[in-house]
Amino acid sequence: MYSDTVLHKLLWILMLFTFSQMSGATEYISQEAPTPESANKPDGAFDHTFQKKPLSERLLMKDLKERLKSEQPFWRDTKLSADLRSFNFDRDNSSTDTREAWAAGGRLSYESGLWKNFSVSAAYYNSSKISAPSDSGPTGLLEPRQNNISVIAEANLRYQFTTTFLEGSEIRLYRQALDIPYINGDDIRMLPITHEGYTIKRSNSSLDYIAGHITKIKKRDSEKFVHMSEAAGAQGSDKGLTMAGALIPVNEQFTIGATNYYGWDTFNTFFAKATYRKAIKDDLDMELSGQFTDQRSVGEELVGDFSTNLLAAQASFDWHGVIIKTAASVTGDDSDIRVPWGESPSYLSLQRLDFHRANEKAILLGVSYNTGFFSSLGLSGFINIARGVDAKSPVSGEDRPDQNEYDITLDYKPPGELFKGLGIRARAAFIDIDGDGNGNGNNWNDIRDYRLIVNYSIPLL
């Protein structure tokens, strides 16, 4: 007789086979974004914030969609989609610390049409264990004790302004997915981070902006929403965060943007970025960008007294679909950069490391390919190599080990209509940490990180 684990595996294999006969539009976001096609294609911090996602015309429930065309906009414009994901994770932190799991699940999303400029939206998230050894450490795919996750992670009321100076803006109230520097989904496991809060946002205008107050956060390996201050490390506290940001396209080539996040009685984060894009020749594009972060404790300083910053720059060049980029960053010596509410927007934020320890200097070289013969087969990929040196302990001032990360990512999207929407991603990261933390020459906690991800987005309605 089959065990429950085997039956669970067979169920998910059957589901993936069934859905492979349907069609959809795979969409990776945040650090799981697809290989870029051009150096001039926006794909960095702020770009995701104000980017509207394309709608698919390939619907599973076409007959029902046709019948709804004669109804009121609230029903006529209803959207329903299923986003499936399978994730196999295997990391060796040392000879005695191995973390592995295989999970499957995804998201079922609903969005109504408008009723007097109001609409509602909700999303149910699930991550179910296929295989997870009981002696494995937490992987982020499931709850820390390898339990399944099931939660309504998005549920919000929306209002769209169509008149006055706020025309084009949208208010969202309660649980929502945010995608801004330092507060975002950090979608690098089974489920993304989501937040509870109240926001207003305008996109695709001469002045894009977002502002709001965020009260709680749900981590990707939890079903529970906790206060922002508690997620930052202040146990038992109930403080939120107030933020505002804007992106200004100065012209077709140059954009600037900035956001500020005031974490009440914890710390304030200011982030700014400037980007310049130019086509040097018909077959050669260039992008130059720089970013700055200032972070310091405020109010009652519930997570400690500190002040730090990060300065980074990046240059990328696209020649016939081959993109070469280089980046460098320097972090202040008082503290590590703190990222408790999402993903770091730093150019040096890679698969495993962020290279923003106190006093750390880091450099990166990356190459990606998404064109030509391999692209016609549905293949693309990228490689990143980074090194961080001179980091110090913000407490003792002692030197911390230098570290290197080598990342390889390969994407496969089957060409043709039959498997349209299927996306398979294989990732490997190799982290070498110099010394043993005490000035000796032995390797110390070298890390090997392997991931296999299958995504499927099915537009149902």
C-alpha positions in Angstrom: 0.0 0.0 0.0 1.3 3.4 -0.9 2.3 5.8 1.9 0.7 9.2 2.3 4.0 10.8 1.1 4.0 8.7 -2.1 0.3 9.5 -2.8 1.0 13.2 -2.3 3.8 13.0 -4.8 1.7 11.2 -7.3 -1.1 13.8 -6.8 1.2 16.7 -7.6 2.7 15.0 -10.6 -0.8 14.3 -11.9 -1.7 18.0 -11.4 1.4 19.2 -13.2 0.7 16.9 -16.1 -3.0 18.0 -16.3 -2.1 21.6 -16.2 0.6 21.1 -18.9 -2.3 20.5 -21.3 -3.7 24.0 -20.5 -2.1 27.3 -21.2 -1.1 30.3 -19.2 1.6 32.9 -18.7 4.5 32.1 -16.3 5.7 35.0 -14.4 8.7 35.1 -12.1 9.0 38.1 -9.9 11.6 39.7 -7.6 14.8 37.5 -7.4 13.0 34.8 -9.4 12.7 37.1 -12.4 13.5 35.7 -15.8 16.7 36.3 -17.6 16.7 39.9 -18.9 16.5 40.4 -22.7 18.2 43.8 -22.8 20.2 46.1 -20.7 17.6 48.8 -21.5 14.7 46.7 -20.1 13.7 47.9 -16.7 14.3 45.2 -14.1 15.6 46.8 -11.0 14.4 48.5 -7.8 11.5 50.9 -8.5 10.9 49.3 -11.9 8.8 46.5 -10.4 7.1 49.0 -8.1 5.3 50.8 -10.8 5.1 48.1 -13.5 1.7 46.8 -14.6 1.6 43.1 -15.3 0.2 42.1 -18.7 -3.1 40.3 -18.9 -3.4 37.0 -20.7 -6.0 36.4 -23.3 -5.7 32.6 -22.9 -8.5 31.8 -20.4 -9.5 28.3 -19.2 -13.2 29.4 -18.5 -13.8 31.0 -21.9 -17.6 30.2 -21.9 -18.2 31.7 -18.5 -16.2 34.8 -19.5 -18.4 35.2 -22.6 -21.6 35.0 -20.5 -20.3 37.6 -18.1 -19.8 40.1 -20.9 -23.4 41.2 -20.6 -23.2 41.7 -16.8 -22.3 44.8 -14.8 -18.5 45.7 -14.7 -18.1 44.2 -11.2 -18.9 40.8 -12.6 -17.9 41.3 -16.3 -14.3 42.2 -15.5 -13.8 39.5 -12.8 -10.3 37.8 -12.9 -9.5 34.4 -11.5 -6.1 32.8 -11.8 -4.1 29.9 -10.4 -0.4 30.1 -10.0 1.3 26.7 -9.4 4.7 26.2 -8.1 6.9 23.2 -7.3 10.1 23.9 -5.4 13.0 21.5 -4.5 15.5 23.0 -2.1 18.8 21.5 -1.0 21.5 23.4 1.0 24.6 22.2 2.7 25.8 24.9 5.2 28.4 22.5 6.6 29.0 18.8 7.2 26.5 18.8 10.0 23.9 21.3 8.8 21.9 20.2 5.7 18.6 21.7 4.8 16.3 20.1 2.2 12.7 19.9 1.3 10.4 19.5 -1.7 7.1 21.3 -1.7 4.3 22.1 -4.1 1.3 24.5 -4.1 0.8 28.0 -5.2 -1.8 30.8 -5.2 -5.4 31.1 -6.2 -6.2 34.8 -7.0 -9.5 36.6 -7.4 -10.0 40.2 -8.5 -13.4 41.8 -9.1 -14.3 44.4 -11.6 -15.3 47.9 -10.6 -18.4 49.0 -8.8 -18.4 52.8 -8.6 -14.6 52.8 -8.7 -14.5 50.1 -5.9 -13.2 46.6 -6.3 -12.1 43.7 -4.1 -9.2 41.3 -4.4 -8.1 38.2 -2.5 -5.5 35.4 -2.8 -5.2 32.0 -1.1 -1.7 30.6 -0.7 -0.7 27.0 -0.1 2.6 25.2 0.3 2.4 21.5 0.9 5.1 19.1 1.8 6.0 16.4 -0.7 9.3 15.4 0.9 11.0 17.0 3.9 13.4 15.0 6.3 12.5 15.4 9.9 16.1 16.1 10.8 16.5 18.9 8.2 16.8 22.5 9.3 14.3 25.1 8.1 14.3 25.8 4.3 11.7 28.6 4.0 9.5 26.4 1.8 7.4 25.2 4.8 6.9 26.2 8.4 10.2 25.9 10.4 9.1 22.4 11.6 8.3 21.3 8.1 4.6 21.8 8.4 2.4 22.9 5.5 1.3 26.5 5.0 -2.2 27.5 4.1 -3.4 31.1 4.4 -5.4 33.9 2.8 -2.4 36.2 2.4 -4.1 38.8 0.3 -7.5 40.4 0.9 -8.1 44.0 0.2 -10.6 46.7 -0.8 -9.5 49.0 -3.7 -10.6 52.4 -4.9 -9.5 53.9 -8.2 -9.5 57.7 -8.7 -10.8 58.9 -12.1 -11.1 62.6 -11.4 -9.3 65.3 -9.5 -5.5 65.6 -9.1 -5.4 62.0 -7.9 -6.6 60.6 -11.2 -4.8 57.3 -12.0 -4.2 56.6 -8.3 -5.4 53.5 -6.5 -6.0 53.0 -2.8 -5.6 49.5 -1.3 -6.7 48.6 2.2 -5.7 45.6 4.3 -3.7 42.5 3.1 -1.7 43.1 0.0 1.4 42.2 -2.0 3.9 45.1 -2.1 6.9 45.4 -4.4 9.1 48.3 -3.4 12.7 48.4 -2.3 13.1 46.8 1.2 9.4 46.0 1.5 8.4 43.4 -1.0 7.5 39.8 -1.6 11.1 38.5 -1.7 9.7 35.7 -3.9 12.6 33.2 -3.6 10.8 30.2 -2.0 7.3 28.6 -2.4 5.4 31.7 -1.2 6.1 35.4 -1.1 6.0 37.8 1.8 2.8 39.8 2.1 1.8 42.7 4.3 -1.2 44.3 6.0 -1.5 48.0 5.5 -3.1 51.0 3.7 -1.5 52.4 0.6 -2.1 54.8 -2.3 -0.2 54.3 -5.5 0.0 55.8 -9.0 1.8 54.2 -12.0 2.7 55.1 -15.6 2.6 58.8 -15.2 5.0 61.8 -15.2 5.2 61.3 -11.4 4.7 57.7 -10.1 4.3 57.5 -6.4 3.4 55.3 -3.5 2.6 56.1 0.1 1.0 54.4 3.1 1.2 52.9 6.5 2.1 49.2 6.9 1.0 47.5 10.2 1.9 43.8 9.8 3.9 41.3 7.7 3.5 37.6 7.0 6.8 35.9 6.4 7.0 33.4 3.6 7.4 30.4 6.0 4.4 31.3 8.2 0.7 31.6 8.2 0.7 34.4 10.8 0.8 38.2 10.4 3.0 39.9 13.0 3.6 43.6 13.6 6.4 45.2 11.6 8.4 46.1 14.7 8.2 42.5 16.0 9.4 41.2 12.6 12.4 43.6 13.0 13.4 42.0 16.3 11.4 43.9 18.9 9.5 40.9 20.5 6.1 41.7 21.9 5.9 45.2 20.3 3.1 46.5 18.1 4.6 49.3 16.0 4.1 49.8 12.3 5.9 51.6 9.5 5.0 54.7 7.4 6.5 55.1 4.0 6.4 57.3 0.9 8.3 57.1 -2.4 8.3 58.5 -5.9 9.8 57.7 -9.3 10.4 60.5 -11.8 11.2 59.8 -15.5 13.3 62.9 -16.2 13.4 61.9 -19.9 13.4 58.7 -22.0 16.9 57.9 -20.8 17.2 59.1 -17.2 15.0 58.3 -14.2 15.4 59.1 -10.5 13.5 57.7 -7.5 13.5 57.7 -3.7 11.6 56.1 -0.9 11.6 56.6 2.9 10.4 54.1 5.5 9.9 55.2 9.0 9.7 52.2 11.3 8.1 53.6 14.4 10.5 53.2 17.4 12.7 50.8 15.4 14.7 52.3 12.5 14.3 54.6 9.4 15.5 53.6 6.0 16.0 56.1 3.1 16.7 54.7 -0.4 17.5 56.6 -3.6 18.4 55.4 -7.1 19.3 57.0 -10.4 19.4 55.2 -13.8 20.7 56.3 -17.2 19.9 54.1 -20.3 21.3 54.7 -23.7 21.6 52.9 -27.0 25.2 53.4 -28.0 24.8 51.6 -31.4 22.0 49.6 -33.0 23.4 46.5 -31.4 24.9 47.9 -28.2 22.9 49.2 -25.2 24.2 50.6 -22.0 22.7 51.2 -18.5 24.5 53.0 -15.7 22.9 53.3 -12.3 23.7 54.2 -8.7 21.9 53.7 -5.4 22.2 54.9 -1.8 20.7 53.6 1.4 20.8 55.4 4.8 19.6 53.4 7.8 19.4 54.5 11.5 17.5 53.8 14.7 14.7 56.1 15.7 12.3 56.8 18.6 12.7 54.3 21.4 15.2 52.3 19.4 13.6 48.9 20.2 16.1 47.0 18.1 19.2 48.9 19.2 21.1 52.1 18.6 22.8 52.1 15.2 23.4 54.2 12.0 24.7 52.8 8.7 24.6 53.3 5.0 25.2 51.6 1.7 26.5 53.1 -1.6 26.5 51.0 -4.8 26.9 51.5 -8.5 26.3 49.2 -11.5 27.1 49.3 -15.3 25.6 46.9 -17.8 26.1 46.5 -21.5 23.9 44.5 -24.0 25.5 43.2 -27.2 23.3 40.9 -29.4 21.4 39.6 -26.3 24.5 39.0 -24.2 24.4 41.2 -21.2 27.6 41.9 -19.2 27.3 43.8 -15.9 29.6 44.8 -13.1 28.7 46.4 -9.8 30.4 47.5 -6.5 29.1 48.5 -3.1 30.4 49.8 0.2 28.6 49.5 3.5 29.0 51.7 6.6 31.1 50.4 9.5 28.5 50.9 12.3 26.1 48.1 11.4 24.9 45.6 8.8 22.1 46.8 6.6 18.9 45.4 8.0 16.2 43.8 5.8 13.5 42.3 8.0 10.5 43.2 5.7 11.5 42.0 2.2 14.4 41.8 -0.2 17.4 44.1 -0.4 17.5 46.2 -3.6 21.3 46.2 -3.6 23.0 45.2 -6.9 25.0 42.8 -4.8 22.0 40.9 -3.4 22.5 37.4 -4.8 21.0 34.0 -4.4 22.4 33.5 -0.9 24.3 36.5 0.3 23.6 40.3 0.2 27.2 41.6 0.8 26.0 44.4 3.1 27.8 43.5 6.4 29.3 46.4 8.4 32.3 47.9 6.6 32.0 45.4 3.7 33.3 46.3 0.3 32.0 44.1 -2.5 32.3 43.7 -6.3 30.3 41.7 -8.8 30.6 40.5 -12.4 27.6 39.0 -14.2 26.8 37.6 -17.6 23.4 36.7 -19.0 22.2 35.2 -22.3 18.7 35.3 -23.8 18.8 35.3 -27.6 19.8 33.4 -30.6 19.8 29.6 -31.0 19.4 28.8 -27.3 16.6 31.3 -27.0 14.7 29.6 -29.9 14.9 26.4 -27.8 13.4 28.1 -24.8 16.7 28.3 -23.0 18.3 31.3 -21.2 20.5 31.8 -18.2 22.9 33.9 -16.2 26.0 33.7 -14.1 27.0 36.0 -11.2 30.3 36.1 -9.3 30.7 38.4 -6.3 33.3 38.9 -3.5 33.0 40.8 -0.2 36.0 41.8 1.9 36.9 43.9 5.0 33.6 43.2 6.9 33.8 43.8 10.7 31.6 42.8 13.6 29.5 45.9 14.6 29.7 44.7 18.2 33.3 43.8 18.8 35.0 45.4 15.8 36.7 42.2 14.9 37.3 41.1 11.3 34.7 38.9 9.7 35.6 36.3 7.0 35.8 37.4 3.4 33.3 35.7 1.3 32.7 34.7 -2.4 29.5 33.7 -4.1 29.2 32.0 -7.5 25.7 31.7 -8.9 24.4 29.8 -12.0 20.8 30.0 -13.2 19.3 28.2 -16.2 15.7 28.9 -17.4 13.7 26.8 -19.7 10.4 27.8 -21.3 9.2 25.3 -23.8 8.6 26.9 -27.2 5.2 26.5 -29.0 1.6 26.6 -27.8 1.2 23.2 -26.1 3.4 24.0 -23.1 3.0 27.8 -23.2 3.2 29.1 -19.7 5.5 26.4 -18.2 8.7 27.8 -16.7 11.4 25.6 -15.2 14.3 27.2 -13.4 17.5 25.4 -12.1 19.8 27.4 -9.7 23.0 26.6 -8.0 25.0 28.8 -5.6 28.5 28.1 -4.3 29.6 30.2 -1.3 33.2 30.1 -0.1 33.9 31.8 3.2 37.6 32.4 3.9 39.2 31.4 7.2 37.4 30.1 10.3 36.4 33.5 11.8 39.5 33.6 14.0 42.2 34.5 11.5 43.0 30.9 10.6 43.3 29.7 7.0 40.9 26.8 7.1 37.6 27.0 5.1 34.7 28.0 7.4 31.1 27.0 6.8 31.3 26.8 3.0 27.8 26.6 1.5 26.3 24.8 -1.4 22.8 25.8 -2.4 20.7 24.0 -5.1 17.1 24.8 -6.3 14.8 23.4 -8.9 11.6 25.5 -9.5 8.6 24.8 -11.7 6.1 27.6 -12.3 2.7 27.5 -14.0 0.2 30.4 -14.2 -3.3 29.5 -15.3 -5.7 32.3 -16.2 -9.0 30.8 -15.3 -11.3 33.7 -15.8 
